């Protein structure tokens, strides 16, 4: 399953891990995703994987 937000489309960011000796290896920063049941824009409730920034901004409403 891809690490991607269902609302904004945020995915992993790529970069380098640099050690004290300046050895460079590839790494990924993963988005902080939460699995939840919610609605987007007043639609039907469904299971979503949403980043916490969208959840905090109120772009998604939780279904009780």
ABEGO torsion letter per residue (X at the ends): XBBBBAAAGBBBBBBBBBBAAGBBBBBBBBBBBBBBBBBBGGBBBBBBBBBAAAAAAGABBBBX
